[in-house]
Amino acid sequence: MKFSSIQRSVRVQRFDRSAGDAPSLGRVARMPGTGLPKTRRRKKRRENVNGERTRSNRKKVIVTWSVVLMVAALGAMGGAVYVWLVPKMRHSVAVLADSKTKERVVSRFESPSEEAALALVKGALAVADPAQAGEFFRLGSASAAEAVTFLGNLKAADGPVTRYHWRSSMDANGLLIDGVEVHAQGEFRLRSRLALLTPDANGTWKIDFDAFARTVKPSWGEILAPTSTQGLVRVMVAPDSYYNGPFRDETEWTCYRLESPDESTILLGYCRKKSPQAAAMVRIIADGQSAEIGRVAKRATLEIRRIEGAESRQFEIARVTAEDWVDSGKPFDDSFK
């Protein structure tokens, strides 16, 4: 092999340049991405934009749900505060009304002891002679003979007495009242009556017969008859919200549910707003709800009357005779005139 051939094969390549030419950089590596089609670069840029939009939308959804949950939590807290506060407000209203309209019952006579009250009730239920009825009962609208007849039929109506429960003081309607519950076992269910004891002018405690018998005038059958016009009833009352017929205007009427243990039909009674009867009913219901939440049925004695065009169960409350079942002789709603 000739030396000249070897020399040619290892000769360093030269780049001849003239004065003023830029220096040669030799082979330069291609930058990543150069030479790629423009459509691919635009696609990557579009993918990046879409990703940013997705992240932005995700943030908006998170913020929206956070606001919704916050509002729901505040609403729940507000509802809890309302449930806690309203009964206290009702109690305050009842106390205020009590201080303005309810006369304090001054105890002129000492209440009977539990043993004396129970003995009085047990003796009264055993009366079979009309001559003895007046010793145990304040007869009211009933005669002695009617009271004895009622007592004779009581076991068949309510069943045998199973126990007595002393309720102590139950003052209402401006009267001194003590109570004893009489529980009986009926054929299909337990039944109970309330013996309300009041003192007479001499301080002798007796059972109010009309309250014990839950007397109504006329009978329930006559009151519920389509031809009836009015009646006096002893019922349990509670607020209701059925407005229809001549009582459809809620701005003019207030609705109450009227129930009796002696009648399966539930009546609806209506008071004209801003009337003495409406104020008396508010007072009765407020006393029942002062210590409890929700609707509490209260005893009341009412005069009711039919209004033309009303349903068979709808009556106007014409008078609030008593805030319990004991009639004091003075209508309870007179205090609100």
C-alpha positions as CSV (number, residue, x, y, z in Angstrom):
1,M,0.0,0.0,0.0
2,K,1.3,3.4,-0.9
3,F,1.8,6.0,1.9
4,S,0.0,8.6,-0.1
5,S,-3.2,6.4,0.0
6,I,-3.0,6.1,3.8
7,Q,-2.5,9.8,4.2
8,R,-5.5,10.5,2.1
9,S,-7.7,8.3,4.2
10,V,-6.9,9.9,7.5
11,R,-6.6,13.4,6.3
12,V,-8.5,15.9,8.4
13,Q,-11.3,17.6,6.5
14,R,-10.7,21.3,6.2
15,F,-13.0,24.0,5.6
16,D,-11.5,26.8,3.8
17,R,-13.0,30.2,4.2
18,S,-12.1,33.6,3.0
19,A,-11.6,36.6,5.2
20,G,-14.9,37.9,6.6
21,D,-16.8,34.6,6.3
22,A,-18.6,33.3,9.4
23,P,-17.0,30.5,11.2
24,S,-18.3,27.0,10.5
25,L,-20.1,25.2,13.4
26,G,-19.9,21.8,11.8
27,R,-22.8,19.4,12.2
28,V,-25.5,20.8,14.5
29,A,-28.0,18.4,16.1
30,R,-31.6,18.9,15.3
31,M,-33.7,20.5,18.0
32,P,-36.6,18.3,19.3
33,G,-39.8,19.1,17.5
34,T,-38.2,20.8,14.6
35,G,-39.3,19.5,11.3
36,L,-42.5,18.0,12.7
37,P,-45.7,18.7,10.8
38,K,-47.4,21.9,11.9
39,T,-50.7,20.0,12.5
40,R,-49.2,17.9,15.3
41,R,-47.9,20.9,17.1
42,R,-51.3,22.6,16.9
43,K,-52.9,19.4,18.2
44,K,-50.6,19.4,21.3
45,R,-51.4,23.0,21.9
46,R,-55.2,22.3,21.6
47,E,-54.8,19.4,24.0
48,N,-53.2,21.7,26.5
49,V,-56.0,24.3,26.2
50,N,-58.7,21.6,26.7
51,G,-56.9,20.3,29.8
52,E,-56.8,23.8,31.3
53,R,-60.6,24.2,30.5
54,T,-61.3,20.8,32.2
55,R,-59.4,21.8,35.3
56,S,-61.2,25.2,35.3
57,N,-64.6,23.5,35.0
58,R,-63.7,21.1,37.8
59,K,-62.8,24.0,40.1
60,K,-66.1,25.7,39.3
61,V,-68.1,22.5,40.1
62,I,-66.2,22.1,43.4
63,V,-66.9,25.8,44.3
64,T,-70.6,25.4,43.3
65,W,-71.1,22.3,45.4
66,S,-69.2,23.9,48.3
67,V,-71.6,26.9,48.2
68,V,-74.7,24.5,48.0
69,L,-73.5,22.5,51.0
70,M,-72.8,25.6,52.9
71,V,-76.3,27.0,52.2
72,A,-77.8,23.6,53.2
73,A,-75.9,23.6,56.4
74,L,-77.0,27.1,57.2
75,G,-80.6,26.2,56.4
76,A,-80.4,23.2,58.8
77,M,-78.9,25.3,61.5
78,G,-81.7,27.9,61.0
79,G,-84.3,25.2,61.2
80,A,-82.9,23.9,64.4
81,V,-82.9,27.3,65.9
82,Y,-86.5,27.9,64.8
83,V,-87.6,24.6,66.3
84,W,-85.9,25.5,69.6
85,L,-87.0,29.1,69.7
86,V,-90.6,29.0,68.7
87,P,-91.8,27.0,71.7
88,K,-90.0,29.4,73.9
89,M,-91.6,32.3,72.1
90,R,-95.0,30.7,72.5
91,H,-94.3,30.2,76.2
92,S,-93.4,33.9,76.5
93,V,-96.7,34.9,74.8
94,A,-98.6,32.5,77.0
95,V,-97.0,34.0,80.1
96,L,-97.7,37.5,78.9
97,A,-101.3,36.7,78.2
98,D,-101.5,35.0,81.6
99,S,-100.3,38.1,83.4
100,K,-102.8,40.2,81.6
101,T,-106.0,38.1,81.4
102,K,-105.9,35.2,83.9
103,E,-106.9,35.9,87.4
104,R,-104.9,34.1,90.0
105,V,-106.9,31.4,91.8
106,V,-106.7,32.2,95.5
107,S,-106.9,29.0,97.5
108,R,-109.7,29.8,100.0
109,F,-110.0,26.1,101.0
110,E,-107.4,23.5,101.5
111,S,-107.3,20.8,98.8
112,P,-108.1,17.2,99.9
113,S,-105.2,14.9,100.3
114,E,-104.6,12.1,97.9
115,E,-106.3,9.5,100.2
116,A,-109.3,11.8,100.7
117,A,-109.7,12.5,97.0
118,L,-109.5,8.8,96.0
119,A,-112.0,7.9,98.8
120,L,-114.4,10.6,97.6
121,V,-114.3,9.3,94.0
122,K,-114.7,5.6,95.0
123,G,-117.7,6.5,97.2
124,A,-119.3,8.5,94.4
125,L,-119.1,5.7,91.9
126,A,-120.8,3.4,94.3
127,V,-123.9,5.7,94.8
128,A,-127.1,3.9,93.9
129,D,-129.6,6.1,95.8
130,P,-130.6,9.5,94.3
131,A,-130.8,10.9,97.8
132,Q,-127.0,10.4,98.2
133,A,-126.0,11.9,94.8
134,G,-125.8,15.4,96.1
135,E,-123.3,14.4,98.8
136,F,-120.7,13.4,96.3
137,F,-121.6,15.4,93.2
138,R,-122.1,18.9,92.1
139,L,-125.0,17.9,89.8
140,G,-125.1,21.0,87.5
141,S,-127.5,20.3,84.6
142,A,-128.4,16.8,85.8
143,S,-130.9,15.7,88.3
144,A,-130.0,13.3,91.1
145,A,-132.0,10.5,89.4
146,E,-130.2,11.1,86.1
147,A,-126.8,11.0,87.8
148,V,-127.6,7.6,89.5
149,T,-128.9,6.2,86.2
150,F,-125.6,7.3,84.5
151,L,-123.6,5.6,87.3
152,G,-125.6,2.4,87.0
153,N,-124.8,2.2,83.2
154,L,-121.1,3.2,83.6
155,K,-119.7,-0.3,84.1
156,A,-121.5,-1.5,81.0
157,A,-120.3,1.5,79.0
158,D,-116.7,1.8,80.1
159,G,-116.0,-1.6,81.7
160,P,-114.8,-2.4,85.2
161,V,-112.6,0.1,86.9
162,T,-108.9,-1.0,87.0
163,R,-107.2,1.8,88.8
164,Y,-107.3,5.4,90.0
165,H,-104.7,8.1,89.4
166,W,-104.5,11.2,91.6
167,R,-103.8,14.4,89.5
168,S,-103.7,16.9,92.4
169,S,-104.3,20.6,91.6
170,M,-105.7,21.3,88.1
171,D,-107.1,24.8,88.6
172,A,-108.8,26.3,85.5
173,N,-111.5,28.7,84.5
174,G,-111.0,30.7,87.7
175,L,-111.9,27.7,89.9
176,L,-110.1,25.6,92.4
177,I,-110.0,22.1,90.8
178,D,-108.3,18.8,91.9
179,G,-108.4,15.8,89.6
180,V,-108.6,12.0,89.8
181,E,-108.4,9.8,86.7
182,V,-110.6,6.8,86.7
183,H,-109.3,4.0,84.3
184,A,-111.4,1.2,83.1
185,Q,-111.0,-1.9,80.9
186,G,-113.5,-1.8,78.1
187,E,-114.3,-4.6,75.8
188,F,-111.9,-3.5,73.1
189,R,-109.7,-0.8,74.7
190,L,-108.9,1.0,77.8
191,R,-111.1,3.9,78.7
192,S,-110.7,6.7,81.3
193,R,-112.7,9.5,82.8
194,L,-111.6,12.5,84.7
195,A,-113.3,13.3,88.1
196,L,-112.8,17.0,88.7
197,L,-113.3,18.0,92.3
198,T,-114.3,21.6,93.2
199,P,-115.3,23.1,96.6
200,D,-118.8,24.5,97.3
201,A,-119.4,27.7,99.2
202,N,-118.8,26.0,102.5
203,G,-115.5,24.4,101.3
204,T,-116.9,20.9,100.8
205,W,-115.2,19.2,97.8
206,K,-117.5,17.4,95.3
207,I,-117.2,15.9,91.9
208,D,-118.5,18.0,89.0
209,F,-121.0,15.6,87.4
210,D,-121.2,17.3,84.0
211,A,-117.4,17.2,83.6
212,F,-117.3,13.5,84.7
213,A,-120.1,12.5,82.4
214,R,-118.8,14.8,79.6
215,T,-122.3,16.1,79.2
216,V,-123.4,17.6,75.8
217,K,-126.6,19.4,75.0
218,P,-128.4,18.0,73.0
219,S,-127.1,14.5,72.4
220,W,-124.3,13.8,69.9
221,G,-126.7,12.2,67.6
222,E,-128.8,15.3,67.5
223,I,-125.9,17.6,67.2
224,L,-124.5,15.7,64.2
225,A,-127.9,15.5,62.5
226,P,-128.2,17.7,59.3
227,T,-131.2,19.6,60.8
228,S,-129.3,20.6,64.0
229,T,-128.6,24.3,64.5
230,Q,-126.5,24.5,67.7
231,G,-125.3,22.7,70.8
232,L,-123.0,22.7,73.8
233,V,-120.1,20.3,73.7
234,R,-117.3,19.2,76.0
235,V,-114.4,18.3,73.7
236,M,-110.6,18.2,73.3
237,V,-109.4,21.0,71.1
238,A,-106.3,21.5,69.0
239,P,-105.3,23.7,66.0
240,D,-106.2,22.5,62.5
241,S,-105.9,23.8,59.0
242,Y,-109.0,22.8,57.0
243,Y,-110.5,25.8,55.3
244,N,-113.4,25.2,53.0
245,G,-117.0,26.3,52.2
246,P,-118.1,29.4,54.2
247,F,-114.9,29.1,56.2
248,R,-112.5,29.1,53.3
249,D,-111.0,32.5,54.0
250,E,-108.0,32.0,56.3
251,T,-107.7,35.7,56.9
252,E,-111.1,35.7,58.5
253,W,-111.3,32.4,60.4
254,T,-109.1,30.2,62.6
255,C,-109.7,26.5,62.5
256,Y,-109.7,24.0,65.4
257,R,-110.1,20.2,65.6
258,L,-112.8,19.1,68.1
259,E,-112.8,15.6,69.5
260,S,-114.7,13.6,72.1
261,P,-114.0,10.2,73.6
262,D,-117.8,9.6,73.2
263,E,-118.0,10.3,69.5
264,S,-115.9,8.9,66.6
265,T,-116.7,11.9,64.3
266,I,-114.1,14.6,64.5
267,L,-115.7,18.1,64.2
268,L,-114.1,21.3,62.9
269,G,-114.7,24.5,64.8
270,Y,-114.0,28.0,63.5
271,C,-113.6,31.3,65.3
272,R,-113.7,34.7,63.7
273,K,-110.3,36.3,64.1
274,K,-110.0,39.2,66.5
275,S,-113.2,38.0,68.3
276,P,-113.4,37.2,72.1
277,Q,-113.8,33.6,71.1
278,A,-110.6,33.6,69.1
279,A,-108.7,35.2,71.9
280,A,-110.1,32.7,74.4
281,M,-109.1,29.7,72.2
282,V,-105.6,31.1,71.7
283,R,-105.3,31.3,75.4
284,I,-106.4,27.7,75.9
285,I,-104.1,26.4,73.2
286,A,-101.1,28.5,74.4
287,D,-101.5,27.1,77.9
288,G,-101.4,23.6,76.4
289,Q,-98.2,24.3,74.4
290,S,-96.3,26.3,76.9
291,A,-94.2,23.3,78.0
292,E,-94.3,21.1,75.0
293,I,-93.5,21.2,71.3
294,G,-96.3,20.5,68.8
295,R,-100.0,20.3,69.0
296,V,-101.4,19.6,72.4
297,A,-105.2,18.8,72.8
298,K,-106.8,20.8,75.6
299,R,-110.2,20.4,77.3
300,A,-112.8,23.0,76.5
301,T,-116.6,23.6,76.8
302,L,-117.9,25.3,73.7
303,E,-121.2,26.4,72.2
304,I,-121.2,25.7,68.5
305,R,-123.7,26.5,65.7
306,R,-124.1,25.6,62.1
307,I,-123.5,28.1,59.2
308,E,-125.4,27.8,56.0
309,G,-123.4,26.1,53.3
310,A,-121.0,24.4,55.8
311,E,-120.1,20.7,55.7
312,S,-121.7,18.4,58.2
313,R,-118.6,18.5,60.4
314,Q,-118.1,22.3,60.3
315,F,-119.4,24.6,63.0
316,E,-118.7,28.1,64.2
317,I,-117.5,28.4,67.7
318,A,-120.2,30.8,69.1
319,R,-119.1,30.9,72.7
320,V,-116.1,29.5,74.8
321,T,-118.0,28.6,77.9
322,A,-115.1,27.2,79.9
323,E,-111.4,26.5,79.4
324,D,-112.0,23.0,80.9
325,W,-115.1,20.9,81.4
326,V,-116.2,22.6,84.6
327,D,-118.7,25.4,84.0
328,S,-118.1,28.2,86.5
329,G,-121.3,30.0,85.5
330,K,-119.4,32.8,83.8
331,P,-118.5,32.2,80.1
332,F,-114.7,32.1,79.7
333,D,-114.6,34.3,76.6
334,D,-116.2,37.2,78.6
335,S,-112.7,37.9,80.0
336,F,-111.6,38.8,76.4
337,K,-114.3,41.3,75.5
